[in-house]
Amino acid sequence: TLADADWLVSLDPSSFSIDRAHEDTRTPRRNDDVEAALTRLRELAQFARAVEAKAFPVDVSRALAPGTLGQQRDAVFQPAACVALVEGDDDGATPLDASNETELLAHCRATAATAAQNLAAAATKARENAVEKDSEAPACLLDATAAQVLLGSGLVQVAAMNLAGALDHLEKMLYAQLRDAVGKELTPQDFESYMVSHERKLFKPCYRPAPLTYAVRRSATAFPDGSLSLEDSDRAPVAALSRRVDVPGDEPRAVRLPLGASTIVECQGETYAHAYTARTFAGARPAPLQLVASARQFSSWILVLGTVTAVDEFTPAHAIVISNKDEVIIPLLLDPLPAPKAFRDAIESLSPEQQEFCRAFRAMQLASSLFGILVVQVKPQLEAVLNLPAGSLTKEIELSSQLMDFLQTYSVPTDVLSYDGDAALSSNDKVAAVRAHAATISKMVADARERDLAAKKAEAQAAVLDSIADEDRYEGFSMPECEEEGGAVMMGAAPPDRSRGGGGGSYGKGGRPTKMRSKRVGALRSTGGGCYEQDFGPPPPQPCAAAPPPPPRAAPASNSAVPTETPTSPRPQQTDDEPVAGSFDVTALPRRLDAAFDKLDGDACLRPTTIKSSTPWRVSSQKGLLSAAKQTAYDADRLATEKRKAFELLDALTRSGAIPLLSTQLHVVVAATHAFDHDVAETVVRDNVNPIVKAERSSLLVASTLFGAAPRTLVEPSRVPALATAHEAALLDG
């Protein structure tokens, strides 16, 4: 092993310095000059260890007692240890500076010379003693010169270790100072809390990140039917940048929702775009989120999750009906993609065909990062499909519940329930007509239930008679010996050669009869000639006559007529400063963010991130109005069932796509991850980086892309000078 000893020998201590202006200079420990010195010292120490191992295989220090080699090494003063020497508070010591350098080096030389002399004398004496005892002793290994070489090699190793330890100690002192300054060990949660507060002061009110939570309601003054929020693991809503994509007052945007191969539903309503930025440290993955959806009592709405694949197309993955104080907690996983610069560096050495494949696959990944949340309000759509005025079912709680039961349980077509009379009638009259239709359907359901029950009773009675007839065919079976007890029949002795347990009765141990109990079994009566029949009482009552039809109505309208009044959902307050672009293409948002990251993120820390729902879903529901809530976990099979039920309801509410969904909200969430290489304290101390400035840059990049405006127009005017000092003009000007 060779080492560059000339660099160390020719080094003038007074000429060594750290280039503080260099961009890679971070701390007294983390800079190119110190790293070069430590690297060469480590190489020299490794060379010294190799010399000891090969030239002196015998442990010479054993023969140098009492002046051992280790003792003499420890007696040499090591000036490298003084690099991190700090005076105490009350020791009265004078701080060391450059003026003490000559004295320290002189003391090092003096102690080294003394140690060399002592070691040489000890080696010579040990050699003489060894020769006196054994003339053939390996006296060459106990030579004074060899001992001094061992002393020098050990001092080189100790110097390298002491210098590295002293510099590491300086860095630990910085960690301690940072901890004392903030009063605690900083965690990613602490940094996230600070950034929430910082961004609240940084951006203008209309652009500030806000908790991503929305009330599901039909108008700004209506009581909400439920709520929807994106939360962390502590059930706190996460902050995100949000904007409305569609233009208020213009023609509502239509988004196609496929319910199957032949049914596509058109969704009309508001569209919002949200941008969430996760921050990770020390290579950790983004913390999982959860989507929490809940409904109020006597309310219901439909939640559909999927991906926005085009400007007017939503591809569903899951769907569920939420009603009557249900609460659904959906786990969401965040999966960061490579940063644009990292992706470009990774494919640089690939062939053109391989690069083309990687680019196409990345484009697919970016397109799938648009996580869509579709909210469909049921009651407004129920009014629309039944041709009722908007708001007419608000207080019709029992009727609404009955109609939902017809649609979900019995799949009743909405055409048989809808109002098709005179459009000039009042709202109460129209609701009364629908109530009459519902009463007719309810009676049909009740009659069908009675007929089904009667058929099951007849089947049970026939089975009992068949079993009695079978038992009567065997010899030794006497019907008069049967006992009647509360509608139950006890058979006589078991017939010979009859297998036990057959027919309508069974036999216990020793052939003893057991009782056959059934509420449907009547008493036995004799018909003469040794024959018997069973009396089941009077026949069941016949179904009641159908209710009289409602009075005739004038000029029936088309079943497809939809009320012109469309319920609206609450909208965030718009300000004059907020840009609203009707031509905003939400599907281009991932590509725009990727391009912005590639252009302005010099550290390659910002990574596009996909959001995927996971399993199991946790659902809290109550069976009745006064029942206790029950917790259930929905796996993939149960979620498929819930999706089918929700799609069947959507199919009924739109007449299989004949009318659009009028009261919907589409929330499109795009995510990014700012990944720091080290934890919070190491980023501040070891990298000498202010993570606030880096995270601030990420927020400005994402906000500028989402709102389509220069960052300097999004922040408070008082913050612009400080931002101009911390960031380059290209970032602030967009």
Secondary structure, 3 states (H helix, E strand, C coil): CCCCHHHHHCCCHHHCCCCCCCCCCCCCCCCHHHHHHHHHHHHHHHHHHHHHHHHCCCCHHHHHCCCCHHHHHHHCCCHHHHHHCCCCCCCCCCCCCHHHHHHHHHHHHHHHHHHHHHHHHHHHHHHHHHHHHCCCCCHHHHCHHHHHHHHHHHHHHHHHHHHHHHHHHHHHHHHHHHHHHHCCCCCHHHHHHHHHHHHHHHECHHHCCEECEEEECCCCCCCCCEEEEEECCCCCECEEEEEECCCCCCCCEEEEEECCCCCEEEEEEEEEEEEEEEEECCCCCCCCEEEEEEECCCCEEEEEEEEEEECCEEEEEEEEEEECCCEEEEEEEEEECCCHHHHHHHCCCCCHHHHHHHHHHHHHHHHCCCEEEEEEEHHHHHHHHCCCCCCCCCCCHHHHHHHHHHHHHCCCCHHHCCCCCCCCCCHHHHHHHHHHHHHHHHHHHHHHHHHHHHHHHHHHHHHHHHHHHHHHCCCCCCHHHCEEECCEEECCCCCCCCCCCCCCCCECHHHCECEECCCCCCEEEEEECCEEEEECCCCCCCCCCCCCCCCCCCCCCCCCCCCCCCCCCCCCCCCCCCCCCCCCCHHHHHHHHHHHHHHHCCCCCEEEEEEEECCCEEEEECCCCCCCCEEEEECHHHHHHHHHHHHHHHHHHCCCCCCCEEEEEEEEEEEEEEECCCCHHHHHHCCCCCHHHHHHHHHHHHHHHHHCCCHHHHECHHHHHHHHHHCCHHHHCC
